[in-house]
């Protein structure tokens, strides 16, 4: 059965946690956003619409009594039950039936559902509370769970998630409808650790234990006819990742891209901007550089979507 395709609704960044009786609050899950459809068989699509179904065979047992489309997050939990993007990275880009099957046993994922878009018919225009009730009524069991929410008391949830060093909180306006493909003020994301995506445009030389690898990846954002340098990231890599990333980068070597500004630009080997990195960071400097960046992994986003407008300061 062919079901309608939906783009995920996106949240606007919000500076600080808050409480409000007109809002409900839930955990901001540190995983991979997925639109999940079931109409006799399961389909998993990423935020960009790419088919990720073959990567997660442990989810294939999910079934429902009627056709549904869900907005979800795929997460990999650590020993403490905290979502770990680093663990999920082991699953996101695997190929080959045997490798995927082994990874499903070694690093299983959980599907966290937080909105319902279709149940026999589209419900995106229904109020949030109605969609959540319909979602809860599905009563699906493992490996799927429902994202719990707290009405009104966002500060209490914020204290709980920061105590466990979880990514953040999402606030949603009660009574709001689902707006596919839109970054809507009806959803607000408050980050404990901020995240952004950046183009890898080069790498600096490795020293010591990283000799033969790289010291840091040079990051930039597309901004019209040139790119903007936003800093370098040299932490968050395992030794194995340094080696494998360097091997990939060696195949992408190119001329230096055109930068809007070159002040402070490092000496680097330049590469074609084909890789999109997920970066955790604390803040932006006044000069437009990332403060305390940390590599979290690569995404399958299209490079032309990684722009200064979408990812730079103030964009969230």
N, C-alpha and C positions, 0 to 999 in steps of 0.2 A: 504494500500500500504506500502510495506517495503522499507524504505529509508536507504541509507548508514549511518553508525555510524562514527562520527568524535570525536577525542579527541581535547580539546581546545589547541590552540597555546598559549604559555606563554611568558611573557616579562622578560628581564634581568633587574636587578636593575641598576639605574644610579644615580650618586652622587648628581647632581645639575641640575636645569632647564637650558634650552638653547633655542636659536632660530637658525633655519637653513632652507634655502629655499628648501632643498631636503627632508624635513620631515613635517609630519602633526601631530597635537597635539589635544588630546581630554581628557575629564575628566576621572579620575580613579574612577569609581563608587564603593561606599562602600556597596556591597550587596553580592549576591550569584551568582557565575558564572553558566551559564546554556547553554547547547546546545539544541535548540528548533527546533523540526521538525513538519512539517505539510504536510500530504499526504491524506487529507480527515478527519483527526482527529489530535489534538494537542498532542505532546509528549514533556516532559521536563525532561532532564537528567542533573545531577550534574556533576561537574568536574571529579568525580570518576566513572561516568557512572550509578549511582543509579537513579532509576525512581522516580522523584519528582512530577509527574503530578497531583496526587490526592490532594496535599497540596495547590494548587492554583486554586480553581474553578473559580475565577473571570477572569482567563485568557482563559477559555475554549471557549469563544465566538469568539476568533481570527480565521480568515479563510482567505485563499489566493486563487487566481485564478489558481495556479499551485503548484506543490510540491516544498517545500523549506526546507532548513536547515540553521538556523541562530545561530550566536554566540552572546550571550546576557548576561545581568546582571539583576537579579531580585532584585529590590530595594523597600524599604519602606521609604517614605518621611515624614519628620517631619512637624510641622506647618509652618516652614519657607521655605519649599520645598527643604530641604537638606537631602540627603540620610542618614538614621539612621540604622546602623547594629543592635543596641539594639532593635529597633522596629521590624526589620525583624526576630530577634531571637524568637519572639512570634509566628512566623509562621513556622519556619523551621523544628520543630520536633513534630508538632501536629499530632494526629491521631483521628479517629472517625469522621464520616460524619457531625454530628451536631456541634461538636467543631470547625472543620475546616470551616464550613459554617458561624458560628458566627464570627470567626476571620477574615474571608474574608470581612465582613462588617465593623468590628471595626478597623482593621489594613490592609487596602487594599494595594496591591503591584502594581508596574508598571514594565513592561518589557521593558528594554532599549536595543535595538538592535544596535550592532556596526560592525558586519561583516556578510557577506553572503557566505556560503560555497557550497550551492547547490540550483539551480533553474532550475528544469527539468533535469539538469545534473550537475556534479561537476564543480565548478569554482575556486577551491583552487589554481590552477596554473595561474589564471588571475591576472593581476596587481591590487594592492590595490585600485587604483582609479576606475577601472572597477567594482570591487566588490561593492564598495561604491555606484556607480551610479545605479547598479542593485538593491541594497538594497533600495535606495531612491525611486526607481520606483515602489516598492511594495505599497507605499502610504497607509500603515496600520494606523488606528486611535487608540485611547485609547481602552484598557489599554496598548498599545504598543507605544513607541516613539523611534525616532532615535537619537543616540548619535551624537551630532554635533562636527565638528572638525575645527581647524584653521590651515591653511597651513603657514608654515614658522615661525610665531611669537609665539613660545612657552612661552617666557617670559611674554607676555601679558596675556595668559591663566593662567600661574602660579600665577600672581598677583591677578587675579580674584578668583581663587579657594582658595588661602590662606586667602584672605579677608573673605571668607565665611566658613573657616575652614573645607573644603572638603578634602577628603583623599589624592588626588594627581593628577598627570598628566601622561598620557601614550603617548609617542612619537612613531610614526610609519613611517618607511622609505617609501617614495613614490616609486611606481613601484614594491614593494615587493610582493611576493606571500604568501599565507597562508600555514604554516607548522604544520599540526595537530600533537599534542602531543610533540612538540618541544619547548624548551625555546630558542628563537631565538634572536640574536642581532638586527634583523630588528624591534623589538619592545623593547622600553625602558620604564621602569616605574620609575618615580621620586616621592618619597613619601613625603607628608607633615607630616603625621603620619605613621610610619612604622607598618607593621603587620607581624605576623608569627604564626605558629602553634606549639604547644608543647604538650607533653604527661603529663597527670596528674598522678604523681606517689605517692602522699601523701598529707596530710594536717596537718597544725599546730593547736594547741588547740585554741578555741575561748574564748574571754574574754568579760566581760561587756555585752553589748547588743547581742554579738555573742556567749555567753556561751551556750553550747549545739549544736553550729554550728561548725564553724571553723574560724581560724584567717586568714589563707592564704592557697592557693593551692601550692603544691611543683611541679615545672615544670622541665622536663628533655627532652632530645633528644636521640634517639637510636644511638649508635655509635659502631657498631660491636658487640662484646661480652659483652659490658657493656653500661650503659647510662651516659650521661653527664648532671649534674645538671646545669640549666641555671637561677635559681632564684625562687622566690616565688611571687605570685600575690595575693594581699589582697584587691584591689580596683576594682570598677566596678560592684559590686554585689548589688542587692536589698535584703532586709530582707527575702522576699519570696524565692529568689534564694538560699540564704545561707541555708535555711531549707531544700529545696528540693534536693540540691546538696549533703548536708550531708547525707540525707537518702539514696541516691544512693551510696555514697562512703562507707557507712557502709556495703553494700553488696559486696564490692570489697576488703576488708581488706586482706593483704597478708604480706609476709616477705619483708624486705627491699631489693630493687633491687640492683644489683651489679653496683657500680659507678666507673668511671675511677678515680675520685678524690673525697675526702670527706672533704676537708678543708672548714670549714664554714657551712657544711651541718646542717640544723636545726633538732631539736628533732621533730619528726613527727610520725603520724600514716601512715603506708605505704599501698598502694593499688595497685592492678593489673593495668597496664597501658592501660586501656580500653577506657578512655575518652580523646578526642583530643580538646584542648582549643584554641580558636582564641584570640591572645594577641596583643594589640596595645602597642607600646613602642617608645622611642625616639632614643635609641642607644644601643650599646653593650659596656660593660666595657672591660678593657684589660684582665681581668680574665675570660671572656666568660660568664658574667652574663647580664641579661636584665636591662637596665636603665629605670626607671619609667614605669614599666609594668602596664597595665590595662586590666582586663578581659573584653572581648567583647561578649563571648558566646561559645558554643560548635559547632563543625563541624561534619559532617558525614564522614570525611576522615578516611581511614584505618590506624590503629595505626602503622603498619609496614612501612608506607611511611613517618613517622615523624622522620627524621634522622638529624644528625648533618650536614651532607653534604647538605641536601636539605633546612634546615631551619636555620642553624647556621650563625655566622658572615660572611659576604661576599656573602652569597647565595641569599639574597633578599627574 
